[in-house]
Amino acid sequence: MVATTLPQLTERRKAILKMVIQEYVQTAQPVPSEVLAQKYQLGVSSATVRNELAALEELGLLNHPHTSAGRVPTDRGYRCFVESLMDWMPLPSDECRMIRHQFYQVRTQMEEWTRLGAATLARLSHSAAIVSPPRAPSCCFKHLELLSVYDTRVLLVLILQDGSIRQHMLTLSEVVPQEELSLIATQLNNHLAGLPAERVSQLSQEGWSTLEKQAIGLLLTTMQHLDRWEWEEIVQDGVLEALSQPEFAEIDRTRQFLEILGQGYLLLELLSGAMHQSGVQVIIGGESQREAMRDYSLVISRYGLAGRLEGVLGILGPTRMPYPRSISAVHFIARVMNDLLGQLPG
C-alpha cells in the first residue's frame, strides 16, 4: 500500500468533505452543493459551498464526474475520512451479545469458526467477507516416524509443532529393515526438531544418506506447502450481498469482482501482507497498486495468538463503503476469534 500524505484542511473543509462522503456512501449519487447547504444548514450560501468543493477537488480529495453537477470522493478523500474525519461506530451491545452467543455455541469446533466469522462479517457489512483458518505463522518440525509397510514401501508420518499430522508413502530402491528405519528417524528427529522449513532446507544440503535425503525432501515440500495459504482454504461469504450494491449494475464490474474472488491470487497477496501488521487495516482502491483492485476497498485484520495460531479476516467491497461500520465489524469479529483461540489449551 502506498503511503498517502494528506493536506491540512480548514475546519469547514473538513466538515464539508465528511458530509460529501457520508452522503455519497448513503445515496451512491454525486453530491451537489445545494444538498449540502440545505440539508446540513451550514449557514453559508451554495456558492460558498461550491467554492469549498472546488478547493477540495484541487487538493485531490473529491472528483467531479463530467455528467453531474455533484462531487464524489477520491481514494485520497476516503483516506482522509478514515484517518481523521470519521466517527467511531462500535457495534450495538445487543448485536455483540448475539454474535458472541453464536460463536459460543461452536466454541469446540474450530473449523466452524471461520464459516461463522465470514457469514457474520458479510451480514454486518453487506460486503463480501473472507476469513482464513488460524494456523501457525511458520511450520516447525516436531517428529517423524518411518514405518515399513510392505517390501520397499515405507510410510512417513510427519508431525508438526502445531499438532498437524501428514502421511506420505515412500518407495525405496531396496528393502530396509524396520530397525534401520527407526534409527534413521531418530537421527532426523535429533537434528531437525523445532526447525522451520527455511532451516530444514539449509540442513538438507548436508551429507545425508539417500533415504534420509528422500525423507527430508518430502517433509520439506510438505512444510513449504503448509506455509502458503491456498485460496481453497479461505472461507468466503456475502457475495450476493456485495453484488446488490449499485456499483454492480454494470455486468463488467460484476464479472471483474467475481474474478477477484474466484482466482484469489490478488487477495492472497494482500492477506499475507496483513499477517505482518497489527490492528485493522484499510486498503482503499488504487492504494493496493493493483489495477484490478482500483475500484474496491479491503478492510482486514490479523487475529489469533501471536507466534502460535494466527489468521486474517476482512471484507471486500466497492470503495463507496460505510467505513465506520465495516471497520467496527472487522475489529469486533477479530476480537471474538482472539478470545476463542485464547481459550485453547496451551
Secondary structure, DSSP 4 states (H G I P E B T S, - for coil): ----PPPP--HHHHHHHHHHHHHHHHH-S-B-HHHHHHHTT-SS-HHHHHHHHHHHHHTTSEE--TT-SSBEE-HHHHHHIIIIIPPP-PPPHHHHHHHHHHHHHTTT-HHHHHHHHHHHHHHHHSSEEEEPPPB-SS-BEEEEEEEEEETTEEEEEEEETTS-EEEEEEE-SS---HHHHHHHHHHHHHHHTT-BHHHHHHHTTS---HHHHHHHHHHHHHHHHHTS--GGGSEEE-HHHHHTSGGGGSHHHHHHHHHHHHH-HHHHHHHHHHTTS-SEEEEEGGGG--GGGTTEEEEEEEEEETTTEEEEEEEEEESS--HHHHHHHHHHHHHHHHHHHHTS--
